[in-house]
């Protein structure tokens, strides 16, 4: 039998404002857990690791680091939610751009083509780890060099997988999606709500 938390309250192991907005949208009280990042490269892909496996592993790793941090700090043992979003083009992971030139390169690669956005969600509740993945097909229209340049000038591409945010200015770049809009934003609400219910967490 699972425990129900009333009112529902969890930790979010992410500093993403978009994920916070989405949890607020579904009425879930949460506290951001700022877990120290591990040393070295940010979320490196292992040699030979398929792109689809990479996003699942990184979400799970974030959740496990958050759980260990909770225990080390003797914080209340509330459920902990972590997520990771990856843009995949031709089986290649397009991560967060390192700089302007990298953002331009990524957006040029996405221009006029279809790609996938995978968002994995991992929830620690008690001693159980619950996981789900959202996969969304996204097609971008052809982007002109001057609009890519203006988009980079806006500062929006930085800190975002695939160098764009569908909820922002780049919403005009997206011709079609098949799947989860909130998954492309960074937290698929359908899959997330299912995990929360499976953990006995009551949503409004």
FENQUI-V970058 format. One record per residue. N is the residue number from 1. RES is the residue in one letter. PHI is phi in radians with two decimals (NA if undefined). OMEGA is omega in degrees with one decimal (999 if undefined). D_FIRST is the distance of its C-alpha to the first C-alpha in Angstrom with 1 decimal. Layout:
n;res;phi;omega;d_first
N;RES;PHI;OMEGA;D_FIRST
N;RES;PHI;OMEGA;D_FIRST
//
This chain:
n;res;phi;omega;d_first
1;X;NA;-179.3;0.0
2;X;-1.54;177.6;3.8
3;X;-1.52;174.2;6.7
4;X;-1.77;-179.9;9.5
5;X;-1.80;-177.5;13.0
6;X;-2.41;-0.9;15.7
7;X;-1.27;-178.6;18.3
8;X;-1.07;178.7;17.0
9;X;-2.70;-178.8;18.8
10;X;-2.43;166.8;18.9
11;X;-1.65;172.5;21.6
12;X;-1.98;-179.1;23.8
13;X;-1.52;-179.7;25.5
14;X;-2.85;176.4;28.5
15;X;-1.68;-176.9;31.6
16;X;-1.14;177.1;32.2
17;X;-1.14;179.3;33.3
18;X;-1.17;178.5;32.4
19;X;-1.17;176.7;28.7
20;X;-1.11;179.6;28.7
21;X;-1.07;-177.6;30.5
22;X;-1.23;175.8;28.0
23;X;-1.15;176.6;25.0
24;X;-1.12;179.8;27.1
25;X;-1.01;-179.4;27.9
26;X;-1.67;172.9;24.4
27;X;1.31;-177.6;24.1
28;X;-1.72;177.3;21.7
29;X;-1.16;-176.7;22.8
30;X;-2.65;177.5;23.3
31;X;-2.20;178.9;25.3
32;X;-1.28;178.3;27.3
33;X;-1.79;-177.1;26.8
34;X;-1.59;-177.5;30.2
35;X;-1.54;177.8;29.7
36;X;-0.97;-179.6;33.1
37;X;-1.27;177.0;34.1
38;X;-1.20;179.5;34.8
39;X;-1.19;176.0;38.6
40;X;1.68;-177.2;40.5
41;X;-1.09;179.9;40.3
42;X;-1.26;174.1;37.7
43;X;0.85;-178.8;35.1
44;X;-1.21;174.3;37.6
45;X;-1.49;-178.8;37.2
46;X;-1.23;178.3;37.5
47;X;-0.98;178.5;40.5
48;X;1.34;-178.2;40.0
49;X;-1.36;177.5;36.4
50;X;-1.05;-177.2;36.0
51;X;-1.01;-178.4;35.6
52;X;-1.17;177.7;32.4
53;X;-1.32;-177.9;30.8
54;X;-1.00;-175.6;32.1
55;X;-1.17;177.1;30.2
56;X;-1.13;-177.7;26.8
57;X;-1.16;-177.1;27.7
58;X;-1.15;176.7;28.9
59;X;-1.12;179.0;25.8
60;X;-1.11;178.9;23.7
61;X;-1.07;178.5;26.4
62;X;-1.09;-179.9;26.2
63;X;-1.15;-179.2;22.5
64;X;-1.20;175.9;22.9
65;X;-1.11;178.0;26.0
66;X;-1.10;178.5;24.2
67;X;-1.07;-179.7;21.4
68;X;-1.13;178.5;24.2
69;X;-1.16;176.7;26.1
70;X;-0.96;-178.0;23.4
71;X;-1.13;-177.8;23.2
72;X;-1.20;-178.6;27.0
73;X;-1.69;-178.9;27.5
74;X;0.94;178.0;25.0
75;X;-1.48;179.4;23.6
76;X;-0.97;-174.3;20.5
77;X;-1.48;174.8;17.4
78;X;-1.43;174.2;16.6
79;X;-1.00;-176.5;15.6
80;X;-2.24;-177.5;18.7
81;X;-1.98;175.7;20.3
82;X;-2.31;179.4;23.3
83;X;-2.64;174.3;25.5
84;X;-2.52;-178.9;28.8
85;X;-2.07;-179.5;31.4
86;X;-2.32;173.6;34.2
87;X;-1.70;-174.7;37.2
88;X;-2.13;177.4;38.4
89;X;-2.25;-179.1;41.9
90;X;0.94;178.9;43.3
91;X;1.16;177.1;40.5
92;X;-1.89;177.3;41.4
93;X;-1.41;174.4;39.2
94;X;-1.80;-175.2;40.9
95;X;-1.49;178.3;39.6
96;X;-1.33;-178.0;40.7
97;X;-1.15;-179.8;44.5
98;X;-1.33;-177.5;46.2
99;X;-2.83;-177.0;49.1
100;X;-1.07;-179.4;51.1
101;X;-1.05;179.2;52.6
102;X;-1.18;177.9;49.3
103;X;-1.09;178.0;47.9
104;X;-1.08;179.7;51.0
105;X;-1.04;-178.6;50.6
106;X;-1.13;-178.5;47.0
107;X;-1.16;175.0;47.9
108;X;-1.12;179.3;50.9
109;X;-1.18;-179.0;48.8
110;X;-1.39;-174.0;46.4
111;X;-0.99;175.6;49.3
112;X;1.25;-174.3;49.7
113;X;-2.27;175.1;47.0
114;X;-1.71;174.8;43.4
115;X;-2.48;177.5;40.7
116;X;-2.03;171.7;36.9
117;X;-2.01;176.7;34.5
118;X;-1.83;171.6;31.3
119;X;-2.15;178.4;28.5
120;X;-1.74;179.8;25.6
121;X;-2.16;178.8;22.5
122;X;-2.28;-177.4;20.1
123;X;-2.21;171.4;17.1
124;X;-1.58;175.7;15.8
125;X;-2.42;-172.5;12.5
126;X;1.11;177.9;11.7
127;X;-1.84;-177.7;12.9
128;X;-1.85;172.4;12.4
129;X;-1.92;178.8;15.4
130;X;-1.88;-173.9;15.3
131;X;-2.36;174.4;18.8
132;X;-2.68;179.1;21.0
133;X;-2.33;173.4;24.7
134;X;-1.87;177.6;27.0
135;X;-2.13;-177.5;30.6
136;X;-2.20;174.4;33.3
137;X;-1.54;-177.7;37.0
138;X;-2.23;174.5;39.4
139;X;-2.03;175.9;43.2
140;X;-1.73;171.9;45.6
141;X;-1.28;177.0;49.0
142;X;-1.18;-179.3;52.0
143;X;-1.80;178.8;52.3
144;X;-1.44;-178.8;55.8
145;X;-0.94;-177.8;56.7
146;X;-1.23;178.9;57.5
147;X;-1.33;172.3;54.2
148;X;-1.09;179.8;52.3
149;X;-1.09;179.5;54.6
150;X;-1.15;179.0;53.9
151;X;-1.11;177.4;50.1
152;X;-1.13;177.5;50.3
153;X;-1.09;-178.8;52.5
154;X;-1.22;-177.9;49.8
155;X;1.49;-174.6;47.5
156;X;-1.18;-175.5;44.6
157;X;-1.17;-169.3;44.2
158;X;-1.40;-178.3;43.5
159;X;1.42;-178.7;40.1
160;X;-2.16;175.5;38.8
161;X;-1.05;-178.9;38.0
162;X;1.34;175.3;40.8
163;X;1.12;175.0;42.9
164;X;-2.70;175.3;41.9
165;X;-2.17;-175.1;39.6
166;X;-1.14;-178.1;39.2
167;X;-1.44;-177.8;38.5
168;X;-1.99;-178.5;41.8
169;X;-1.06;-178.2;45.4
170;X;-1.25;174.1;44.4
171;X;-1.00;178.5;42.9
172;X;-1.37;178.8;46.5
173;X;-1.47;-169.9;46.5
174;X;-1.55;-179.3;43.7
175;X;-1.40;-175.7;45.1
176;X;-2.82;169.4;42.0
177;X;-2.29;173.0;38.3
178;X;-2.25;-177.1;36.1
179;X;2.47;-171.4;32.4
180;X;-1.86;175.1;30.7
181;X;-1.08;-179.3;32.9
182;X;-1.20;173.9;30.3
183;X;-1.13;177.1;29.6
184;X;-1.18;176.5;33.3
185;X;-1.17;178.1;33.0
186;X;2.34;177.9;30.4
187;X;-2.68;-178.7;26.9
188;X;-1.20;-172.0;26.0
189;X;-1.21;179.1;24.2
190;X;-1.08;-179.4;22.9
191;X;-1.15;180.0;21.2
192;X;-1.11;179.5;20.1
193;X;-1.09;177.7;18.5
194;X;-1.09;178.1;16.6
195;X;-1.13;-179.4;15.2
196;X;-1.08;178.2;14.3
197;X;-1.12;179.6;12.5
198;X;-1.10;178.0;10.6
199;X;-1.53;179.7;9.6
200;X;1.42;-178.9;8.6
201;X;-1.59;-173.4;12.2
202;X;-1.50;176.5;14.2
203;X;-1.70;178.6;17.7
204;X;-1.04;999;20.7
//
